[in-house]
Amino acid sequence: MEKAYKLEFAGEQTGSLYVNCCGLSKTEGLHSFGPALKPHYLVHYILSGKGRFAIGGKEYPLEAGCGFLITPDELAFYQADEHDPWTYVWVGFSGTLAEEYINHIGLSVRQPVFRSDASEEIYRIVKDMMEHNTFGLSNDLRRNGQLGIFLSIIAEGTRPEEKNEEDRANTYVRKAVSFIQSNYYNPIKVTDVADYVCINRSYLYTLFRNSMGMSPQQFLTTFRITRAAQLLSVTELPIESIALSCGYHDPLVFTKAFKQMKKMSPTGYRRQMQEGGTRRNKEYLKQVEDFINQINSLNDSLSLASCGKNMVPTE
């Protein structure tokens, strides 16, 4: 038997991440679920007691402070201990970014369990979701916001596996490139990039030289000027606006950097591109495309950081 308070949020839901259901259960000895499928991601967190969880052909003995993930359309089974049955909360969720977040946290069918000491905070989050249970934008935003906090706590409880030097280097470069892509229009410096990935500037320089064949500063400048060249080609924005849009607050500094890389002024480049049909025009377009392809290839080839195992399954 199970004493449960649960909520299923009906209606057509779309978006990057949203709550499907949540609840709190106090079970009796040997109460079980499955083997069965769930249509969305479902995370259980054990507040007290113990039990066992099985998925992907493996079984995991779990206790208070542990949690487990059920992935969509994957057979799962869980059962409370006979003498010390568990009490747990759960949250089900979906969304276009749900799988990506779970992967980054490091959970999967192969590694579906985690540990967290934040039991009181997790309980408060799920309780808040259940209290804001009526239809309406305000409550939808409230629950989905709490879901983000819920997942952030789980992420803090996962432990990355030991990676070799090459894996660590790839992760640093990938994160640095992603940071530059997302912040090139801000007045960031290489020190900001190094601080973001938590390494010193000289080590970041070495990694970029090995992976990209250029320094972080050269990459940042190349990315900005490449973006500026695109804007010059397809818009009529003033040079000052393009400079500001690409992280240059001083148009003179932008013009100098542009001329150094493109061998002509921004105005001259725009004029050349607008004339169209020239061999040089096509060469510049190919340079832009090649650089973008280089970045995309880098992101595809560098492995994502993976999280290691926190629990040892029993076969």
C-alpha positions as CSV (number, residue, x, y, z in Angstrom):
1,M,0.0,0.0,0.0
2,E,1.0,3.6,-0.5
3,K,-0.2,6.9,1.0
4,A,0.4,9.4,-1.7
5,Y,-0.4,13.0,-2.5
6,K,0.2,13.5,-6.2
7,L,-0.6,16.0,-8.9
8,E,-0.8,15.5,-12.7
9,F,-0.8,18.8,-14.6
10,A,-3.1,18.3,-17.6
11,G,-3.2,20.4,-20.7
12,E,-1.1,20.9,-23.7
13,Q,2.4,21.9,-22.5
14,T,5.3,23.0,-24.6
15,G,8.6,24.6,-24.0
16,S,12.2,23.9,-23.0
17,L,11.4,22.5,-19.5
18,Y,8.2,22.0,-17.7
19,V,6.6,20.0,-14.9
20,N,4.3,17.1,-15.8
21,C,3.6,15.8,-12.3
22,C,4.9,15.8,-8.7
23,G,4.1,14.2,-5.5
24,L,4.9,12.8,-2.0
25,S,4.5,9.2,-1.0
26,K,4.8,7.3,2.3
27,T,4.8,3.6,1.4
28,E,4.3,0.4,3.3
29,G,6.7,-2.5,3.3
30,L,7.3,-4.1,-0.1
31,H,5.1,-1.6,-1.9
32,S,6.3,-1.6,-5.6
33,F,5.8,-0.1,-9.0
34,G,6.3,-1.8,-12.4
35,P,8.0,-3.0,-14.3
36,A,6.3,-0.3,-16.4
37,L,7.0,2.7,-18.7
38,K,6.7,6.4,-18.1
39,P,6.2,8.9,-21.0
40,H,8.4,11.6,-19.4
41,Y,11.5,11.9,-17.2
42,L,10.7,11.1,-13.6
43,V,13.1,11.8,-10.6
44,H,12.4,10.3,-7.2
45,Y,14.2,11.4,-4.1
46,I,14.1,9.3,-0.9
47,L,13.4,11.3,2.3
48,S,13.5,8.3,4.7
49,G,13.6,4.6,4.6
50,K,15.1,2.4,1.9
51,G,14.3,0.1,-1.0
52,R,15.5,-1.0,-4.4
53,F,15.3,0.3,-7.9
54,A,15.9,-1.5,-11.2
55,I,16.3,-0.2,-14.7
56,G,18.4,-1.2,-17.8
57,G,19.0,-4.7,-16.4
58,K,20.6,-3.5,-13.2
59,E,19.4,-3.2,-9.6
60,Y,20.4,-0.5,-7.1
61,P,19.8,-0.7,-3.3
62,L,18.9,2.8,-2.2
63,E,18.3,4.7,1.1
64,A,17.5,8.1,2.4
65,G,19.5,10.8,0.7
66,C,19.5,8.9,-2.6
67,G,17.5,9.6,-5.7
68,F,16.9,7.8,-9.0
69,L,15.9,8.7,-12.5
70,I,13.4,7.0,-14.8
71,T,13.9,7.9,-18.4
72,P,11.0,8.0,-20.9
73,D,9.8,4.7,-22.3
74,E,12.3,2.6,-20.4
75,L,11.1,-0.3,-18.2
76,A,11.6,0.5,-14.5
77,F,10.8,-1.2,-11.3
78,Y,11.1,0.0,-7.7
79,Q,10.1,-1.5,-4.3
80,A,10.1,-0.4,-0.7
81,D,12.0,-2.3,1.9
82,E,9.9,-4.7,3.9
83,H,11.0,-3.5,7.3
84,D,12.1,0.1,6.6
85,P,9.9,1.3,3.7
86,W,10.7,4.6,2.1
87,T,9.1,7.9,1.9
88,Y,9.9,9.9,-1.2
89,V,9.0,12.9,-3.3
90,W,9.0,12.8,-7.1
91,V,8.9,15.2,-10.0
92,G,8.1,14.3,-13.6
93,F,9.1,16.7,-16.4
94,S,9.5,17.1,-20.2
95,G,10.6,19.7,-22.6
96,T,12.9,20.3,-25.6
97,L,15.9,20.7,-23.3
98,A,15.0,18.0,-20.8
99,E,17.3,15.4,-22.3
100,E,20.2,17.8,-22.6
101,Y,19.9,18.9,-19.0
102,I,19.8,15.3,-17.8
103,N,22.8,14.4,-19.9
104,H,24.8,17.4,-18.5
105,I,23.9,16.5,-15.0
106,G,25.3,13.0,-15.7
107,L,22.2,10.9,-15.3
108,S,21.1,8.2,-17.7
109,V,19.9,4.6,-17.9
110,R,23.5,3.5,-17.3
111,Q,23.9,5.9,-14.3
112,P,20.4,6.5,-13.0
113,V,21.1,7.2,-9.3
114,F,22.5,10.1,-7.3
115,R,23.0,11.3,-3.8
116,S,22.1,14.6,-2.2
117,D,22.2,15.9,1.4
118,A,19.7,18.7,0.6
119,S,16.7,16.7,1.6
120,E,14.9,19.6,3.4
121,E,15.4,21.9,0.4
122,I,14.2,19.3,-2.1
123,Y,11.1,18.6,0.0
124,R,10.3,22.4,0.2
125,I,10.6,22.7,-3.6
126,V,8.2,19.8,-4.3
127,K,5.9,21.0,-1.6
128,D,5.8,24.5,-3.3
129,M,5.0,22.8,-6.6
130,M,2.1,21.0,-5.1
131,E,0.8,24.2,-3.4
132,H,0.8,26.1,-6.7
133,N,-1.3,23.5,-8.5
134,T,-4.1,25.4,-10.3
135,F,-4.3,26.3,-13.9
136,G,-2.8,29.6,-15.0
137,L,0.4,31.2,-16.2
138,S,1.5,32.4,-12.8
139,N,1.5,28.9,-11.3
140,D,3.0,27.3,-14.5
141,L,5.9,29.7,-14.3
142,R,6.2,29.1,-10.5
143,R,6.4,25.3,-10.9
144,N,8.7,25.3,-13.8
145,G,11.0,27.7,-12.0
146,Q,11.1,25.4,-9.1
147,L,11.9,22.6,-11.4
148,G,15.1,24.4,-12.5
149,I,16.1,24.7,-8.8
150,F,15.3,21.1,-8.2
151,L,17.6,20.0,-11.1
152,S,20.3,22.3,-10.0
153,I,20.4,20.6,-6.5
154,I,20.6,17.2,-8.2
155,A,23.5,18.5,-10.4
156,E,25.4,19.6,-7.2
157,G,25.1,16.0,-5.9
158,T,26.5,14.3,-9.0
159,R,30.3,13.6,-9.1
160,P,32.2,13.7,-12.4
161,E,34.3,10.7,-13.1
162,E,38.1,11.1,-13.2
163,K,39.0,12.2,-16.7
164,N,42.3,12.0,-18.4
165,E,44.3,15.1,-19.4
166,E,43.0,15.1,-23.0
167,D,39.3,14.9,-21.8
168,R,39.8,17.8,-19.4
169,A,41.6,19.9,-22.1
170,N,38.7,19.3,-24.6
171,T,36.1,20.2,-22.0
172,Y,37.9,23.5,-21.2
173,V,38.3,24.5,-24.8
174,R,34.6,23.6,-25.6
175,K,33.3,25.6,-22.7
176,A,35.6,28.5,-23.6
177,V,34.4,28.6,-27.2
178,S,30.8,28.4,-26.0
179,F,31.4,31.3,-23.7
180,I,32.9,33.4,-26.5
181,Q,30.0,32.6,-28.8
182,S,27.5,33.7,-26.2
183,N,29.3,36.8,-25.1
184,Y,31.4,38.2,-28.0
185,Y,29.1,41.3,-28.2
186,N,30.1,42.1,-24.6
187,P,33.4,43.8,-23.8
188,I,34.9,40.5,-22.5
189,K,38.6,39.8,-22.3
190,V,40.6,36.6,-22.3
191,T,40.8,36.8,-18.5
192,D,37.0,36.6,-18.4
193,V,37.1,33.5,-20.5
194,A,39.7,31.9,-18.3
195,D,37.8,32.8,-15.1
196,Y,34.6,31.2,-16.5
197,V,36.2,27.9,-17.2
198,C,38.2,28.1,-13.9
199,I,41.7,27.8,-15.3
200,N,44.6,30.4,-15.5
201,R,45.2,32.4,-18.7
202,S,48.5,30.8,-19.6
203,Y,46.9,27.3,-19.5
204,L,44.0,28.5,-21.6
205,Y,46.5,29.9,-24.1
206,T,48.3,26.5,-24.4
207,L,45.0,24.6,-24.8
208,F,43.8,27.0,-27.6
209,R,47.1,26.8,-29.4
210,N,46.9,23.0,-29.4
211,S,43.3,22.7,-30.4
212,M,42.6,25.7,-32.5
213,G,46.1,26.7,-33.8
214,M,45.6,30.2,-32.4
215,S,45.6,32.0,-29.1
216,P,42.3,32.7,-27.2
217,Q,42.7,36.4,-28.0
218,Q,43.1,35.6,-31.7
219,F,40.0,33.4,-31.6
220,L,38.0,36.1,-29.8
221,T,39.0,38.7,-32.3
222,T,38.4,36.4,-35.3
223,F,35.0,35.5,-34.1
224,R,34.1,39.2,-33.6
225,I,35.4,40.3,-36.9
226,T,33.8,37.4,-38.7
227,R,30.4,38.4,-37.2
228,A,31.1,42.0,-38.1
229,A,31.8,41.0,-41.7
230,Q,28.4,39.2,-41.9
231,L,26.6,42.3,-40.6
232,L,28.4,44.5,-43.0
233,S,27.4,42.2,-45.9
234,V,23.7,41.8,-45.1
235,T,22.7,45.0,-43.2
236,E,22.8,48.7,-43.6
237,L,23.7,49.3,-40.0
238,P,26.1,52.1,-39.2
239,I,29.7,51.1,-38.6
240,E,29.4,52.3,-35.0
241,S,26.4,50.0,-34.4
242,I,28.2,47.0,-35.9
243,A,31.2,47.7,-33.8
244,L,29.1,47.9,-30.6
245,S,27.2,44.7,-31.6
246,C,30.5,42.8,-31.9
247,G,32.0,43.9,-28.6
248,Y,33.9,47.0,-29.6
249,H,32.9,50.1,-27.7
250,D,35.4,52.3,-29.6
251,P,34.7,52.4,-33.4
252,L,38.4,53.3,-34.0
253,V,39.6,50.2,-32.3
254,F,37.1,48.1,-34.3
255,T,38.2,49.7,-37.6
256,K,41.9,49.0,-36.8
257,A,41.1,45.3,-35.8
258,F,39.0,44.9,-39.0
259,K,41.6,46.3,-41.3
260,Q,44.3,44.2,-39.7
261,M,42.3,41.0,-40.4
262,K,40.5,41.8,-43.7
263,K,43.2,44.1,-45.2
264,M,40.6,46.8,-45.8
265,S,38.3,49.2,-43.8
266,P,34.8,48.2,-42.8
267,T,33.4,50.7,-45.2
268,G,35.6,49.4,-48.0
269,Y,34.5,45.8,-47.2
270,R,30.9,46.7,-47.3
271,R,31.3,48.5,-50.6
272,Q,33.2,45.5,-52.1
273,M,30.5,43.1,-50.9
274,Q,27.6,45.2,-52.2
275,E,29.2,45.3,-55.7
276,G,28.9,41.5,-55.7
277,G,30.1,38.9,-58.2
278,T,33.8,39.5,-57.7
279,R,36.3,36.8,-56.9
280,R,37.4,38.6,-53.8
281,N,33.8,38.9,-52.7
282,K,33.4,35.1,-52.9
283,E,36.7,34.5,-51.1
284,Y,35.5,36.6,-48.1
285,L,32.2,34.7,-48.0
286,K,34.1,31.4,-48.0
287,Q,36.4,32.7,-45.2
288,V,33.3,33.4,-43.1
289,E,31.8,30.0,-43.9
290,D,35.0,28.2,-43.2
291,F,35.4,29.8,-39.8
292,I,31.9,29.0,-38.8
293,N,32.3,25.4,-39.9
294,Q,35.6,25.2,-37.9
295,I,33.7,26.2,-34.8
296,N,30.9,23.7,-35.4
297,S,33.4,20.9,-36.1
298,L,35.2,21.8,-32.9
299,N,32.0,21.6,-30.8
300,D,31.1,18.2,-32.5
301,S,34.5,16.7,-32.0
302,L,35.3,17.7,-28.4
303,S,33.7,15.3,-26.0
304,L,31.2,16.6,-23.4
305,A,32.1,16.3,-19.8
306,S,30.5,13.2,-18.4
307,C,29.6,12.5,-14.8
308,G,30.8,9.4,-13.1
309,K,29.0,6.7,-11.1
310,N,27.9,7.5,-7.6
311,M,26.4,4.1,-6.9
312,V,27.6,0.6,-7.7
313,P,24.7,-1.4,-9.2
314,T,24.1,-5.0,-8.4
315,E,23.6,-7.3,-11.4
